[in-house]
């Protein structure tokens, strides 16, 4: 298996299992490689838009749909708490895990809490809406803003 | 990319923050996006949808127009404002 793919799978497996981001050392141990080699793989995955890294070049900010940092979009599945990068990714986590989950977020204007049960077939009927300010052609101009 | 309880509240938020109101997406459509983008993300053969595939996904979910075109040049620079993710 290609080293970058192996690295990507190790990252995603860590998020799926723990809900949190792995350190470069944890990924290195998982793929039986050196830290410098994994750091280089992180950079390549960033260039391919698989990951978004913090300014230190190695802390994972995003491995969509997972967020490496706490956000207002929290997802609980099988007792594990995950953070999503945005409203879209909040539903993306149960889709990726293929597991029932509860999405906890809020209405950005009224701050009313959203507690949404999601099964493997999706959420039930809900009148809540999703809004994105940035057009699709510009999402990756600044993915953190998007 | 945010949740709103109603269209009225989304309009209020846009008005107060100075952001344009974009097409609103229903929860069933959002689930379609989440599923099509991420359902294979933990698999070895997963990859991000390419522009043509993105257009197909959006169209299948009824999301059409320049806003959803990943290669559109109809919009200017990135909207300015607070970080919203």
gemmi code that builds the backbone of each chain (N, CA, C; Angstrom):
import gemmi

chains = {
    "A": [
        ("UNK", (0.837, -1.192, 0.000), (0.000, 0.000, 0.000), (0.880, 1.252, 0.000)),
        ("UNK", (0.514, 2.225, -0.785), (1.189, 3.519, -0.869), (1.330, 4.145, 0.527)),
        ("UNK", (2.495, 4.747, 0.801), (2.748, 5.258, 2.160), (1.766, 6.374, 2.558)),
        ("UNK", (1.464, 7.259, 1.609), (0.533, 8.353, 1.935), (-0.859, 7.807, 2.258)),
        ("UNK", (-1.267, 6.789, 1.529), (-2.578, 6.182, 1.800), (-2.577, 5.522, 3.177)),
        ("UNK", (-1.485, 4.843, 3.475), (-1.353, 4.197, 4.782), (-1.431, 5.253, 5.906)),
        ("UNK", (-0.771, 6.369, 5.672), (-0.786, 7.462, 6.650), (-2.195, 8.028, 6.799)),
        ("UNK", (-2.852, 8.255, 5.676), (-4.218, 8.793, 5.710), (-5.153, 7.852, 6.472)),
        ("UNK", (-5.055, 6.579, 6.183), (-5.932, 5.616, 6.862), (-5.647, 5.568, 8.363)),
        ("UNK", (-4.382, 5.694, 8.731), (-4.032, 5.701, 10.163), (-4.642, 6.917, 10.855)),
        ("UNK", (-4.594, 8.053, 10.185), (-5.181, 9.282, 10.746), (-6.685, 9.105, 10.928)),
        ("UNK", (-7.344, 8.652, 9.877), (-8.806, 8.508, 9.944), (-9.223, 7.446, 10.955)),
        ("UNK", (-8.445, 6.377, 11.040), (-8.776, 5.328, 12.002), (-8.669, 5.857, 13.429)),
        ("UNK", (-7.681, 6.707, 13.654), (-7.512, 7.303, 14.985), (-8.697, 8.202, 15.321)),
        ("UNK", (-9.069, 9.062, 14.383), (-10.243, 9.919, 14.611), (-11.485, 9.065, 14.884)),
        ("UNK", (-11.713, 8.045, 14.063), (-12.930, 7.245, 14.191), (-12.985, 6.517, 15.527)),
        ("UNK", (-11.832, 6.097, 16.009), (-11.786, 5.321, 17.246), (-11.849, 6.198, 18.490)),
        ("UNK", (-11.177, 7.351, 18.446), (-11.028, 8.169, 19.658), (-11.797, 9.491, 19.623)),
        ("UNK", (-12.142, 9.974, 18.444), (-12.785, 11.285, 18.316), (-11.796, 12.430, 18.301)),
        ("UNK", (-10.528, 12.147, 18.495), (-9.536, 13.229, 18.550), (-8.448, 13.027, 17.493)),
        ("UNK", (-7.660, 14.103, 17.272), (-6.622, 14.030, 16.255), (-5.408, 13.268, 16.787)),
        ("UNK", (-4.758, 12.526, 15.923), (-3.516, 11.873, 16.351), (-2.341, 12.826, 16.205)),
        ("UNK", (-1.338, 12.660, 17.020), (-0.104, 13.426, 16.836), (0.708, 12.756, 15.727)),
        ("UNK", (1.687, 13.480, 15.225), (2.542, 12.903, 14.185), (3.278, 11.683, 14.734)),
        ("UNK", (3.601, 11.710, 16.023), (4.291, 10.556, 16.641), (3.365, 9.334, 16.689)),
        ("UNK", (2.096, 9.572, 17.012), (1.151, 8.449, 17.065), (0.956, 7.823, 15.687)),
        ("UNK", (0.892, 8.673, 14.664), (0.748, 8.137, 13.309), (2.004, 7.370, 12.909)),
        ("UNK", (3.164, 7.925, 13.259), (4.432, 7.256, 12.926), (4.488, 5.865, 13.547)),
        ("UNK", (4.049, 5.760, 14.791), (4.050, 4.450, 15.460), (3.091, 3.499, 14.757)),
        ("UNK", (1.971, 4.039, 14.343), (0.938, 3.210, 13.720), (1.378, 2.670, 12.353)),
        ("UNK", (2.124, 3.473, 11.620), (2.538, 3.036, 10.274), (3.976, 2.507, 10.274)),
        ("UNK", (4.564, 2.389, 11.472), (5.925, 1.863, 11.614), (6.922, 2.636, 10.752)),
        ("UNK", (6.896, 3.946, 10.907), (7.817, 4.798, 10.140), (8.365, 5.881, 11.045)),
        ("UNK", (9.334, 6.623, 10.540), (9.914, 7.708, 11.313), (9.044, 8.957, 11.265)),
        ("UNK", (9.195, 9.789, 12.287), (8.418, 11.032, 12.346), (8.679, 11.934, 11.130)),
        ("UNK", (9.943, 12.118, 10.700), (10.166, 12.981, 9.522), (9.440, 12.478, 8.278)),
        ("UNK", (9.410, 11.178, 8.109), (8.743, 10.600, 6.940), (7.225, 10.868, 6.997)),
        ("UNK", (6.672, 10.761, 8.197), (5.232, 11.004, 8.353), (4.922, 12.491, 8.181)),
        ("UNK", (5.819, 13.348, 8.674), (5.636, 14.794, 8.486), (5.565, 15.135, 6.991)),
        ("UNK", (6.418, 14.495, 6.213), (6.408, 14.738, 4.771), (5.095, 14.252, 4.148)),
        ("UNK", (4.609, 13.113, 4.644), (3.327, 12.596, 4.136), (2.189, 13.559, 4.498)),
        ("UNK", (2.217, 14.113, 5.711), (1.211, 15.104, 6.116), (1.205, 16.268, 5.119)),
        ("UNK", (2.384, 16.747, 4.749), (2.478, 17.890, 3.829), (1.887, 17.531, 2.463)),
        ("UNK", (2.172, 16.316, 1.999), (1.607, 15.906, 0.708), (0.083, 15.779, 0.798)),
        ("UNK", (-0.405, 15.240, 1.907), (-1.856, 15.103, 2.076), (-2.514, 16.481, 2.176)),
        ("UNK", (-1.802, 17.425, 2.759), (-2.316, 18.798, 2.801), (-2.408, 19.361, 1.380)),
        ("UNK", (-1.398, 19.118, 0.581), (-1.402, 19.626, -0.798), (-2.544, 19.016, -1.615)),
        ("UNK", (-2.917, 17.788, -1.260), (-4.019, 17.117, -1.967), (-5.380, 17.457, -1.368)),
        ("UNK", (-5.387, 18.352, -0.375), (-6.627, 18.763, 0.303), (-7.287, 17.623, 1.070)),
        ("UNK", (-6.489, 16.664, 1.480), (-7.001, 15.588, 2.342), (-7.006, 16.065, 3.787)),
        ("UNK", (-6.004, 16.856, 4.159), (-5.867, 17.384, 5.513), (-5.748, 18.901, 5.472)),
        ("UNK", (-6.116, 19.518, 6.585), (-5.764, 20.919, 6.836), (-4.925, 20.911, 8.103)),
        ("UNK", (-3.746, 21.526, 8.009), (-2.818, 21.519, 9.144), (-2.764, 22.886, 9.816)),
        ("UNK", (-2.398, 22.864, 11.111), (-2.167, 24.109, 11.829), (-0.868, 24.734, 11.303)),
        ("UNK", (-0.565, 25.958, 11.767), (0.617, 26.667, 11.255), (1.923, 25.972, 11.619)),
        ("UNK", (1.890, 25.046, 12.602), (3.117, 24.319, 12.927), (3.452, 23.260, 11.876)),
        ("UNK", (2.543, 23.056, 10.926), (2.807, 22.132, 9.822), (2.623, 20.673, 10.166)),
        ("UNK", (2.181, 20.371, 11.373), (1.985, 18.952, 11.707), (0.768, 18.654, 12.576)),
        ("UNK", (0.196, 19.652, 13.234), (-1.025, 19.397, 14.011), (-2.215, 19.425, 13.064)),
        ("UNK", (-3.058, 18.411, 13.146), (-4.164, 18.298, 12.195), (-5.332, 19.170, 12.650)),
        ("UNK", (-5.666, 20.167, 11.845), (-6.829, 21.010, 12.128), (-8.096, 20.328, 11.604)),
        ("UNK", (-8.014, 19.778, 10.406), (-9.164, 19.106, 9.802), (-8.727, 17.852, 9.057)),
        ("UNK", (-9.473, 16.802, 9.257), (-9.424, 15.646, 8.367), (-10.905, 15.401, 8.076)),
        ("UNK", (-11.451, 16.176, 7.140), (-12.906, 16.200, 6.964), (-13.526, 14.807, 6.863)),
        ("UNK", (-14.623, 14.580, 7.577), (-15.464, 15.526, 8.309), (-15.010, 15.803, 9.749)),
        ("UNK", (-13.910, 15.204, 10.179), (-13.480, 15.357, 11.574), (-12.710, 16.658, 11.763)),
        ("UNK", (-12.932, 17.274, 12.931), (-12.158, 18.449, 13.305), (-11.143, 18.043, 14.365)),
        ("UNK", (-9.940, 18.591, 14.240), (-8.914, 18.308, 15.247), (-9.033, 19.195, 16.467)),
        ("UNK", (-9.921, 20.181, 16.397), (-10.107, 21.110, 17.526), (-11.601, 21.182, 17.854)),
        ("UNK", (-11.932, 21.531, 19.106), (-13.355, 21.630, 19.470), (-14.077, 22.704, 18.650)),
        ("UNK", (-15.311, 22.413, 18.280), (-16.155, 23.359, 17.531), (-17.560, 23.334, 18.134)),
        ("UNK", (-18.441, 24.135, 17.568), (-19.828, 24.168, 18.055), (-20.645, 22.988, 17.544)),
        ("UNK", (-20.053, 22.184, 16.670), (-20.761, 21.040, 16.076), (-20.198, 19.754, 16.694)),
        ("UNK", (-20.972, 19.193, 17.628), (-20.501, 18.016, 18.374), (-21.353, 16.817, 17.963)),
        ("UNK", (-20.698, 15.690, 17.799), (-21.394, 14.470, 17.374), (-21.035, 13.355, 18.344)),
        ("UNK", (-22.056, 12.641, 18.821), (-21.783, 11.524, 19.733), (-22.267, 10.236, 19.072)),
        ("UNK", (-21.373, 9.283, 18.976), (-21.708, 7.990, 18.373), (-21.021, 6.896, 19.164)),
        ("UNK", (-21.794, 5.896, 19.569), (-21.261, 4.758, 20.339), (-20.411, 5.233, 21.525)),
        ("UNK", (-20.862, 6.289, 22.174), (-20.174, 6.774, 23.369), (-18.941, 7.621, 23.109)),
        ("UNK", (-18.595, 7.822, 21.856), (-17.418, 8.634, 21.516), (-17.890, 10.019, 21.063)),
        ("UNK", (-17.225, 11.063, 21.547), (-17.559, 12.428, 21.146), (-16.601, 12.896, 20.049)),
        ("UNK", (-17.187, 13.413, 18.989), (-16.422, 13.929, 17.847), (-16.770, 15.411, 17.658)),
        ("UNK", (-15.856, 16.152, 17.045), (-16.160, 17.518, 16.638), (-16.106, 17.588, 15.116)),
        ("UNK", (-17.092, 18.289, 14.546), (-17.152, 18.461, 13.092), (-16.717, 19.871, 12.722)),
        ("UNK", (-16.236, 20.028, 11.486), (-15.746, 21.327, 11.035), (-16.865, 22.315, 10.753)),
        ("UNK", (-18.047, 21.797, 10.430), (-19.161, 22.669, 10.029), (-20.441, 21.843, 10.090)),
        ("UNK", (-21.566, 22.475, 9.727), (-22.858, 21.785, 9.782), (-22.885, 20.581, 8.830)),
        ("UNK", (-22.336, 20.761, 7.649), (-22.279, 19.666, 6.657), (-21.505, 18.483, 7.260)),
        ("UNK", (-20.341, 18.776, 7.808), (-19.514, 17.709, 8.371), (-20.149, 17.069, 9.611)),
        ("UNK", (-21.029, 17.823, 10.284), (-21.717, 17.240, 11.453), (-22.546, 16.034, 11.020)),
        ("UNK", (-23.159, 16.101, 9.842), (-23.862, 14.926, 9.317), (-22.878, 13.979, 8.628)),
        ("UNK", (-21.748, 14.522, 8.210), (-20.736, 13.698, 7.552), (-20.106, 12.676, 8.489)),
        ("UNK", (-20.062, 13.002, 9.772), (-19.441, 12.049, 10.712), (-20.257, 10.763, 10.832)),
        ("UNK", (-21.569, 10.822, 11.108), (-22.318, 9.543, 11.099), (-22.284, 8.858, 9.735)),
        ("UNK", (-22.233, 9.645, 8.648), (-22.153, 9.030, 7.309), (-20.837, 8.278, 7.158)),
        ("UNK", (-19.739, 8.868, 7.631), (-18.424, 8.220, 7.506), (-18.313, 7.006, 8.414)),
        ("UNK", (-18.855, 7.158, 9.629), (-18.763, 6.051, 10.591), (-19.744, 4.932, 10.258)),
        ("UNK", (-20.786, 5.286, 9.491), (-21.884, 4.350, 9.179), (-22.458, 3.799, 10.472)),
        ("UNK", (-22.784, 4.740, 11.354), (-23.206, 4.385, 12.696), (-24.228, 5.431, 13.164)),
        ("UNK", (-25.242, 5.031, 13.913), (-26.178, 6.028, 14.441), (-25.444, 7.013, 15.350)),
        ("UNK", (-25.925, 8.250, 15.360), (-25.255, 9.286, 16.145), (-26.259, 10.366, 16.514)),
        ("UNK", (-25.857, 11.208, 17.444), (-26.636, 12.406, 17.751), (-25.771, 13.620, 17.468)),
        ("UNK", (-26.333, 14.540, 16.694), (-25.634, 15.776, 16.353), (-26.118, 16.874, 17.290)),
        ("UNK", (-25.177, 17.546, 17.929), (-25.507, 18.669, 18.801), (-24.874, 19.916, 18.209)),
        ("UNK", (-25.719, 20.883, 17.879), (-25.208, 22.137, 17.334), (-26.173, 23.238, 17.758)),
        ("UNK", (-26.305, 24.286, 16.916), (-27.194, 25.387, 17.304), (-27.603, 26.179, 16.072)),
        ("UNK", (-28.681, 26.927, 16.238), (-29.052, 27.922, 15.236), (-28.124, 29.102, 15.441)),
        ("UNK", (-27.453, 29.518, 14.370), (-26.443, 30.566, 14.521), (-27.049, 31.911, 14.896)),
        ("UNK", (-28.317, 32.131, 14.564), (-28.944, 33.417, 14.886), (-29.604, 33.411, 16.270)),
        ("UNK", (-30.440, 32.422, 16.524), (-31.182, 32.405, 17.801), (-30.418, 31.686, 18.909)),
        ("UNK", (-29.421, 30.936, 18.527), (-28.624, 30.093, 19.445), (-29.445, 28.962, 20.054)),
        ("UNK", (-30.630, 28.703, 19.490), (-31.420, 27.549, 19.933), (-30.616, 26.269, 19.689)),
        ("UNK", (-30.549, 25.391, 20.678), (-29.776, 24.155, 20.464), (-30.435, 23.238, 19.436)),
        ("UNK", (-29.610, 22.575, 18.678), (-30.073, 21.518, 17.768), (-29.582, 20.191, 18.325)),
        ("UNK", (-30.506, 19.278, 18.553), (-30.159, 17.922, 18.985), (-30.826, 16.984, 17.995)),
        ("UNK", (-30.040, 16.473, 17.082), (-30.586, 15.742, 15.944), (-30.118, 14.290, 15.942)),
        ("UNK", (-31.075, 13.377, 16.033), (-30.731, 11.953, 15.940), (-30.537, 11.581, 14.477)),
        ("UNK", (-29.459, 10.889, 14.195), (-29.157, 10.466, 12.825), (-28.947, 8.952, 12.828)),
        ("UNK", (-29.733, 8.250, 12.014), (-29.536, 6.809, 11.880), (-28.663, 6.547, 10.655)),
        ("UNK", (-28.461, 5.284, 10.341), (-27.681, 4.977, 9.140), (-28.425, 5.378, 7.868)),
        ("UNK", (-29.735, 5.663, 8.012), (-30.519, 6.129, 6.864), (-30.635, 7.656, 6.844)),
        ("UNK", (-30.031, 8.311, 7.823), (-30.075, 9.771, 7.847), (-30.916, 10.293, 8.995)),
        ("UNK", (-31.089, 11.615, 9.049), (-31.902, 12.207, 10.113), (-33.388, 12.027, 9.811)),
        ("UNK", (-34.209, 12.130, 10.842), (-35.653, 12.126, 10.611), (-36.075, 13.459, 10.012)),
        ("UNK", (-37.386, 13.625, 9.857), (-37.901, 14.871, 9.293), (-37.526, 16.030, 10.210)),
        ("UNK", (-36.963, 17.068, 9.625), (-36.534, 18.223, 10.407), (-36.703, 19.475, 9.562)),
        ("UNK", (-37.159, 20.547, 10.177), (-37.343, 21.795, 9.439), (-36.113, 22.700, 9.512)),
        ("UNK", (-35.084, 22.241, 10.195), (-33.858, 23.052, 10.273), (-33.233, 23.163, 8.882)),
        ("UNK", (-32.484, 24.237, 8.685), (-31.884, 24.510, 7.379), (-30.375, 24.677, 7.493)),
        ("UNK", (-29.723, 24.494, 6.358), (-28.271, 24.644, 6.247), (-27.993, 25.823, 5.332)),
        ("UNK", (-27.020, 26.633, 5.718), (-26.668, 27.795, 4.900), (-25.159, 27.923, 4.809)),
        ("UNK", (-24.681, 28.154, 3.600), (-23.246, 28.345, 3.359), (-23.058, 29.675, 2.648)),
        ("UNK", (-22.225, 30.517, 3.186), (-21.991, 31.844, 2.608), (-21.121, 31.762, 1.354)),
        ("UNK", (-20.171, 30.828, 1.346), (-19.145, 30.807, 0.300), (-19.576, 29.919, -0.875)),
        ("UNK", (-19.521, 30.437, -2.104), (-19.860, 29.624, -3.281), (-18.907, 28.429, -3.435)),
        ("UNK", (-19.406, 27.357, -4.033), (-18.628, 26.119, -4.150), (-17.255, 26.340, -4.790)),
        ("UNK", (-17.174, 27.234, -5.756), (-15.904, 27.465, -6.463), (-14.838, 28.070, -5.557)),
        ("UNK", (-15.252, 28.589, -4.396), (-14.295, 29.281, -3.522), (-14.092, 28.578, -2.179)),
        ("UNK", (-14.651, 27.403, -2.016), (-14.579, 26.748, -0.701), (-13.153, 26.589, -0.200)),
        ("UNK", (-12.259, 26.224, -1.104), (-10.886, 25.934, -0.653), (-9.984, 27.164, -0.692)),
        ("UNK", (-10.540, 28.339, -1.047), (-9.725, 29.555, -0.960), (-9.329, 29.789, 0.493)),
        ("UNK", (-10.247, 29.508, 1.400), (-9.990, 29.580, 2.842), (-10.955, 28.603, 3.503)),
        ("UNK", (-10.535, 27.362, 3.581), (-11.455, 26.300, 4.013), (-11.862, 26.471, 5.481)),
        ("UNK", (-11.036, 27.089, 6.282), (-11.424, 27.296, 7.683), (-12.578, 28.299, 7.755)),
        ("UNK", (-12.489, 29.363, 6.960), (-13.598, 30.324, 6.900), (-14.850, 29.651, 6.355)),
        ("UNK", (-14.708, 28.907, 5.268), (-15.855, 28.231, 4.651), (-16.589, 27.396, 5.690)),
    ],
    "B": [
        ("UNK", (-20.413, 27.264, 7.150), (-21.501, 26.319, 6.903), (-22.224, 26.076, 8.217)),
        ("UNK", (-23.423, 26.625, 8.304), (-24.103, 26.725, 9.599), (-25.542, 26.207, 9.536)),
        ("UNK", (-26.063, 25.903, 10.713), (-27.479, 25.528, 10.835), (-28.315, 26.747, 11.212)),
        ("UNK", (-29.556, 26.767, 10.709), (-30.531, 27.771, 11.123), (-31.870, 27.096, 11.364)),
        ("UNK", (-32.599, 27.645, 12.337), (-33.897, 27.053, 12.702), (-34.957, 27.342, 11.647)),
        ("UNK", (-34.798, 28.455, 10.923), (-35.789, 28.834, 9.919), (-35.148, 29.775, 8.901)),
        ("UNK", (-35.847, 29.970, 7.792), (-35.361, 30.909, 6.780), (-35.311, 32.324, 7.339)),
        ("UNK", (-36.312, 32.656, 8.139), (-36.362, 34.000, 8.720), (-35.109, 34.263, 9.559)),
        ("UNK", (-34.705, 33.282, 10.359), (-33.521, 33.465, 11.203), (-32.243, 33.522, 10.361)),
        ("UNK", (-32.208, 32.772, 9.268), (-31.045, 32.847, 8.367), (-30.972, 34.243, 7.746)),
        ("UNK", (-32.122, 34.777, 7.357), (-32.160, 36.133, 6.782), (-31.688, 37.165, 7.794)),
        ("UNK", (-32.154, 37.034, 9.032), (-31.744, 37.968, 10.092), (-30.227, 37.926, 10.281)),
        ("UNK", (-29.693, 36.712, 10.322), (-28.247, 36.547, 10.536), (-27.460, 37.192, 9.394)),
        ("UNK", (-27.905, 36.957, 8.177), (-27.219, 37.546, 7.020), (-27.283, 39.064, 7.079)),
        ("UNK", (-28.439, 39.574, 7.431), (-28.614, 41.025, 7.504), (-27.702, 41.618, 8.578)),
        ("UNK", (-27.644, 40.974, 9.723), (-26.849, 41.500, 10.840), (-25.344, 41.360, 10.621)),
        ("UNK", (-24.935, 40.334, 9.895), (-23.495, 40.097, 9.702), (-22.985, 40.644, 8.373)),
        ("UNK", (-23.912, 41.077, 7.513), (-23.501, 41.626, 6.227), (-23.162, 40.573, 5.188)),
        ("UNK", (-23.568, 39.345, 5.437), (-23.323, 38.282, 4.449), (-24.524, 38.159, 3.515)),
        ("UNK", (-24.289, 37.774, 2.267), (-25.414, 37.557, 1.359), (-26.182, 36.292, 1.746)),
        ("UNK", (-27.482, 36.322, 1.526), (-28.268, 35.098, 1.746), (-28.057, 34.187, 0.549)),
        ("UNK", (-27.582, 33.010, 0.805), (-27.329, 32.025, -0.259), (-28.473, 31.018, -0.274)),
        ("UNK", (-28.469, 30.095, -1.261), (-29.549, 29.093, -1.302), (-29.576, 28.284, -0.004)),
        ("UNK", (-30.754, 28.144, 0.563), (-30.884, 27.363, 1.801), (-31.086, 25.892, 1.451)),
        ("UNK", (-30.511, 25.037, 2.263), (-30.514, 23.599, 1.989), (-31.321, 22.895, 3.077)),
        ("UNK", (-32.255, 22.050, 2.646), (-33.070, 21.280, 3.596), (-32.216, 20.184, 4.249)),
        ("UNK", (-32.713, 19.676, 5.369), (-31.953, 18.660, 6.094), (-31.805, 17.367, 5.273)),
        ("UNK", (-32.831, 16.989, 4.511), (-32.712, 15.772, 3.704), (-31.673, 15.962, 2.592)),
        ("UNK", (-31.601, 17.178, 2.054), (-30.563, 17.455, 1.043), (-29.170, 17.437, 1.689)),
        ("UNK", (-29.083, 17.970, 2.893), (-27.780, 17.997, 3.586), (-27.303, 16.576, 3.878)),
        ("UNK", (-28.244, 15.713, 4.245), (-27.856, 14.306, 4.461), (-27.326, 13.692, 3.160)),
        ("UNK", (-27.950, 14.036, 2.038), (-27.461, 13.545, 0.739), (-26.036, 14.013, 0.474)),
        ("UNK", (-25.757, 15.263, 0.793), (-24.392, 15.774, 0.625), (-23.423, 15.034, 1.537)),
        ("UNK", (-23.810, 14.873, 2.795), (-22.935, 14.214, 3.776), (-22.646, 12.778, 3.352)),
        ("UNK", (-23.682, 12.090, 2.925), (-23.532, 10.682, 2.517), (-22.645, 10.566, 1.278)),
        ("UNK", (-22.930, 11.406, 0.278), (-22.168, 11.291, -0.973), (-20.711, 11.718, -0.799)),
        ("UNK", (-20.458, 12.647, 0.103), (-19.079, 13.111, 0.318), (-18.293, 12.152, 1.207)),
        ("UNK", (-18.952, 11.605, 2.215), (-18.182, 11.005, 3.304), (-18.421, 9.512, 3.571)),
        ("UNK", (-19.392, 8.896, 2.922), (-19.731, 7.524, 3.325), (-18.596, 6.530, 3.082)),
        ("UNK", (-17.652, 6.862, 2.198), (-16.522, 5.945, 1.982), (-15.223, 6.516, 2.553)),
        ("UNK", (-15.297, 7.585, 3.340), (-14.092, 8.311, 3.741), (-13.123, 7.465, 4.565)),
        ("UNK", (-13.623, 6.453, 5.243), (-12.728, 5.613, 6.051), (-12.210, 4.413, 5.260)),
        ("UNK", (-12.579, 4.320, 3.993), (-12.163, 3.182, 3.162), (-10.882, 3.530, 2.384)),
        ("UNK", (-10.085, 2.522, 2.052), (-8.832, 2.775, 1.331), (-9.018, 3.446, -0.029)),
        ("UNK", (-10.124, 3.171, -0.707), (-10.286, 3.710, -2.065), (-11.052, 5.035, -2.078)),
        ("UNK", (-11.208, 5.640, -0.913), (-11.945, 6.900, -0.836), (-11.174, 8.038, -1.496)),
        ("UNK", (-11.895, 8.966, -2.118), (-11.263, 10.190, -2.634), (-12.323, 11.273, -2.685)),
        ("UNK", (-11.841, 12.510, -2.657), (-12.759, 13.635, -2.722), (-13.387, 13.692, -4.105)),
        ("UNK", (-14.678, 14.067, -4.178), (-15.314, 14.187, -5.502), (-14.619, 15.247, -6.348)),
        ("UNK", (-14.470, 14.959, -7.621), (-13.900, 15.919, -8.558), (-15.016, 16.853, -9.068)),
        ("UNK", (-14.648, 17.971, -9.712), (-15.680, 18.951, -10.087), (-16.883, 18.373, -10.838)),
        ("UNK", (-16.642, 17.499, -11.793), (-17.763, 16.916, -12.536), (-18.660, 16.089, -11.628)),
        ("UNK", (-18.035, 15.338, -10.720), (-18.810, 14.528, -9.769), (-19.570, 15.417, -8.786)),
        ("UNK", (-18.936, 16.526, -8.391), (-19.615, 17.460, -7.490), (-20.881, 17.989, -8.151)),
        ("UNK", (-20.756, 18.379, -9.420), (-21.938, 18.898, -10.133), (-23.048, 17.855, -10.171)),
        ("UNK", (-22.666, 16.595, -10.425), (-23.674, 15.525, -10.487), (-24.360, 15.344, -9.136)),
        ("UNK", (-23.575, 15.360, -8.084), (-24.148, 15.203, -6.735), (-25.113, 16.349, -6.434)),
        ("UNK", (-24.659, 17.560, -6.687), (-25.512, 18.719, -6.403), (-26.807, 18.648, -7.224)),
        ("UNK", (-26.667, 18.336, -8.504), (-27.848, 18.303, -9.370), (-28.838, 17.244, -8.909)),
        ("UNK", (-28.314, 16.077, -8.509), (-29.175, 14.988, -8.050), (-29.977, 15.404, -6.823)),
        ("UNK", (-29.394, 16.297, -6.022), (-30.058, 16.747, -4.800), (-30.870, 18.026, -5.028)),
        ("UNK", (-30.927, 18.462, -6.283), (-31.707, 19.664, -6.592), (-30.967, 20.948, -6.300)),
        ("UNK", (-29.645, 20.876, -6.149), (-28.844, 22.071, -5.863), (-28.179, 22.512, -7.157)),
        ("UNK", (-28.793, 23.456, -7.823), (-28.306, 23.889, -9.131), (-28.040, 25.396, -9.116)),
        ("UNK", (-27.406, 25.854, -10.174), (-27.109, 27.283, -10.283), (-25.635, 27.556, -10.046)),
        ("UNK", (-25.249, 28.783, -10.305), (-23.838, 29.168, -10.225), (-23.238, 28.929, -8.837)),
        ("UNK", (-24.047, 29.130, -7.802), (-23.514, 28.988, -6.444), (-22.927, 27.594, -6.221)),
        ("UNK", (-23.538, 26.600, -6.829), (-23.099, 25.212, -6.608), (-22.128, 24.722, -7.664)),
        ("UNK", (-21.761, 25.577, -8.589), (-20.830, 25.172, -9.649), (-19.394, 25.325, -9.136)),
        ("UNK", (-18.662, 24.209, -8.973), (-17.324, 24.303, -8.392), (-16.306, 25.013, -9.281)),
        ("UNK", (-16.688, 25.281, -10.525), (-15.752, 25.976, -11.414), (-16.311, 27.302, -11.918)),
        ("UNK", (-17.337, 27.784, -11.258), (-17.932, 29.047, -11.674), (-17.008, 30.216, -11.357)),
        ("UNK", (-17.017, 31.207, -12.262), (-16.279, 32.439, -11.963), (-17.265, 33.596, -11.807)),
        ("UNK", (-18.495, 33.254, -11.465), (-19.551, 34.265, -11.369), (-19.468, 35.106, -10.095)),
        ("UNK", (-18.684, 34.631, -9.124), (-18.603, 35.346, -7.859), (-17.245, 36.035, -7.727)),
        ("UNK", (-17.221, 37.127, -7.009), (-15.965, 37.850, -6.824), (-15.117, 37.189, -5.773)),
        ("UNK", (-14.454, 38.015, -4.962), (-13.580, 37.496, -3.912), (-14.375, 36.879, -2.783)),
        ("UNK", (-13.642, 36.274, -1.874), (-14.247, 35.632, -0.707), (-14.974, 36.676, 0.143)),
        ("UNK", (-16.202, 36.361, 0.637), (-16.891, 37.291, 1.510), (-16.060, 37.570, 2.752)),
        ("UNK", (-16.065, 38.813, 3.192), (-15.326, 39.133, 4.411), (-16.249, 39.050, 5.602)),
        ("UNK", (-15.686, 38.789, 6.765), (-16.518, 38.710, 7.955), (-15.875, 37.819, 8.967)),
        ("UNK", (-16.565, 37.545, 10.055), (-15.990, 36.737, 11.113), (-15.850, 35.279, 10.679)),
        ("UNK", (-14.936, 34.574, 11.323), (-14.806, 33.145, 11.060), (-16.068, 32.446, 11.510)),
        ("UNK", (-16.623, 31.617, 10.642), (-17.936, 31.034, 10.956), (-17.905, 29.530, 11.077)),
        ("UNK", (-16.745, 28.901, 10.885), (-16.754, 27.441, 10.909), (-16.899, 26.950, 12.331)),
    ],
}
model = gemmi.Model(1)
for chain_id, residues in chains.items():
    chain = gemmi.Chain(chain_id)
    for i, (resn, *xyz) in enumerate(residues, 1):
        res = gemmi.Residue()
        res.name, res.seqid = resn, gemmi.SeqId(i, " ")
        for name, pos in zip(("N", "CA", "C"), xyz):
            atom = gemmi.Atom()
            atom.name, atom.element = name, gemmi.Element(name[0])
            atom.pos, atom.b_iso = gemmi.Position(*pos), 0.0
            res.add_atom(atom)
        chain.add_residue(res)
    model.add_chain(chain)
structure = gemmi.Structure()
structure.add_model(model)
structure.setup_entities()
